[in-house]
Amino acid sequence: MQNFVWFPLEDFPFIILTLIIAFTVHEFAHAYTAYKFGDMTAYNEGRVTLNPRVHLDFLGTLLIIIAGFGWAKPVPVNPNRFKHPKVMSIIVTAAGPVSNLVIAAVGIVFVYGLNETGLLHAGSEGVYSALVHFFFYLITMNLLLFIFNLIPLPPLDGYRIITNLVPYQLRYKMEQNVQWGMFIFLLLVFIPPLRAVTLDPILSFQGDIFWYIVSVCDRVFTKELDWNQIIIDFRR
């Protein structure tokens, strides 16, 4: 069974909980931002909520467990209802990935808070291990989703941002050939040699973002936190 999934089987509870949080907040951010800008489409469909049931897609969630990537239910947005369609469309689209970055940053800060108060090591070894695994997945998976969704290939958010930045004529041509972009995207995901020289180097930037946030927290919190040891403890 382990050969057919992307993550260790024993970590599934942490993976599922992390995915529920990441996907739900991501889609809520799209829906809420569109609603605040005057588009009631997502609101009328009950998407301006933190209820995971309305955001999660079964196949998309299953694929991230099996293949390491996936999706939630897209939020319907009508840009024509925005006062400034292009600018507001970009903000609505970017709200999803940015929400994942915020979750990751909050996760890092929370670990510092637990360490600062002594609660990180206050429980048993099992409690400590559970905390390490949950926060490790919460942080790393949200950083991955932040970067992954900004890749400018359909159906990702990065593609929708680009289409709102380019002139209309180019946007029209891009939309006419969107199926080829999706085909390229699937090839990059499912063919390991291609993935190794395209997606993987891009996704590796999660480490740079992580250590930057850590460097900021190191200057804010007084109690030293050894992240290298936490990573070692996670891998045990």
N, C-alpha and C positions, 0 to 999 in steps of 0.2 A: 504493500500500500504506500509506503514512504516514497517509492520511485515514481508515483503518479501525482504527487503534490509538491508544491514549491517550498513549503515550510515544514518544520518538524511536527509530527503529529501531536506530540505532547504539548506543543505551544498553541494548539488550535483555540482554546478559550481566550487567550490574549489576542490572537489574530482576529477572531470574530468580533470581539469587543472593540478593538482598534478600528476595524473596517466600518463598523456601525457608526462610531463617532466621526471618523474621517469623511465618509460618504454623506452622512446626514448633514453635517455642518457645511460641507462643500455645496451641496445642492440648496440648502436653506439660504446660504449667502447669496447665491444667484437669485433665488426667488424673492428674498427680502429686499435686496437692492433694486430689483426691477419694480417691485411694489412701491418702494419709496420714491422712485422716479416717475411714477404715474401709470405704470402698466399693471393692470389688474388680472392679466391672464393667469399667471401662476397662483395668485391669491384665490381666484374663482375655482381653480382646480384643487385647492387645499394643500398647496405646496409651500406656503409660508408657515412652516411648522417644523419643529425639531422631532416630530414623530418619525422614527426610522422606517416605518412600514410604508409610507407614501414615497419614500426616496430610493429605497434599495431595489436593485434589479437582481433577480435570482441568478440569472446566467452570468451577469457581470461580476457578481460577488464570487460565484463558483470559479470563474476563470482566473481571478486574482489569486485564489488559493492554489489552482492547478498550474497556471502559467506565469504568475507573478505580475499580471496586469489585469485590469478590469474596469468596470464602470458602474455608475448608478443611473437611475432614470433621468434623462435630460429634462431640464426645466423649460417649459414653453415660455418664450419671450416674444413680444411684439414691439420691435423698435419704433414703429410708426407712432406709438403712443408716448414716446419720450419727447421732451421739449427740444433736446439736442440729440438726435438719434445716434450719430456716430460716436460722439464722446461718451454718452451715457451707455451705449452698447458695449464699448470697451471696458468701462468701469464695472458694468454688470458681469461681463465675462471674466474679468480679472478677479472679481470678488471671490470666486470659488477657490482658485489656487492660493490666493492670499490668505484665505481662511485656514487652509492647511498649514501654511507657514506659521500663522498665529498659534494654532494648536501645538505645533512642534515647539515653538518658543515658550509657550505656557507650560508644556511638559517639562522642559529643561529647568525653568524657573521653579516649578513645583518640586523637582528633585532637590534643588538647592535649598528650598524651604524646609523639606524634610530633614536634610542633612544639618541645616542650621539649628533646628529645634531638637536634634538628636533622635527624631522619630524614625529615620531611615534604618538605623541599626537597633532600634528599641525592642523589636519583636524577635521571634524565633528565626532560625535560619531559613525555614520554609516561607515565612512571611517576607523576609528580605528578598529571597529568590523571586517570589511572585511580584513584588514591587519592581525589581530590576527588569524582569521580563516584560511586564506591562508597559513601563515607561520607555524601555528600549524600543519596543514595537511602535508605541504611540508616536515617539519622536521620529524614528527613522522612516516609517511608512508615510507619515504626513510630509516629511521633507521630500520623499520620493514623489508623492502625488503632486506636490507644489511644482517641482521641476518637470515631471512627466507631462502634466497638463499644459505647460507653457511651450511644449514642442509644437512648431507651426505645421502640423500635419492633421488633416481631418481624421477623426471627428473631435480632436482635442481643442481645448480652449485657446491655445496658442494660435491655431489656424483661424479661429473666429476673430481674434484680436487683429491679426494681420489683414484679414479681408476688410476690416473697418478702417484700416490705415491707408490702404492703397487706393488709387483712383478708381472710379466706378467701372471704367472699361476693363481694367485689369481684374477687378473683383468679379465681373461678369464671366470672364474667361476662366478664372479660378473655380467658380461655381459650376461651370460647364464641365470641368474635368475633375470634379471632386472625387469621383469613383476611382480614378487612378491614384489619387493621393491616399485614399483609404487602402487600396491594394498595396501600395508601397509601405504604408504603415504596418500592415499585417505581415508583410515579408520581413520587415526589420524586427518585428516582435518574435516571429516563430522560426526564423532561420538563425541559429546561434552564431555562425561566422559573421553574418551581417550585423547582428545585434551587438557583437563584441566590438565592432569598429564604428558604430553609430550611436545607438541608444545608451549602451553601457558607459562610454566616456562622458556623455552628457549627464547621466544620472549620478555619476561619481562626484559631481559638484555638491551633492548632499553633505559630504564630509567637510568641505570648505565652509558651507553655511553653518553646519553644526558647531564646528570649532570656533567660528566667529561669535556665535551667540554665547558659547561657553566663555570665551575671552571677556565678553562684556559682563557676564554674571560673576566672573572671578573678581572683577573690580568692584562689584556692588555688594556681594556677600562677604562676610568676615571669616567664616569657617571654610577651610580648604576642602575641596571635593575632588577626589582622584577618579576622573572619568575613565582613565585607562584600566584601573582596577575594576570598575563597574562593568566595562566591556569584557574583561577576562572572566568575571563572575557570571556574566550572561552566557558566555560560550561554554561553561563547564557542563 
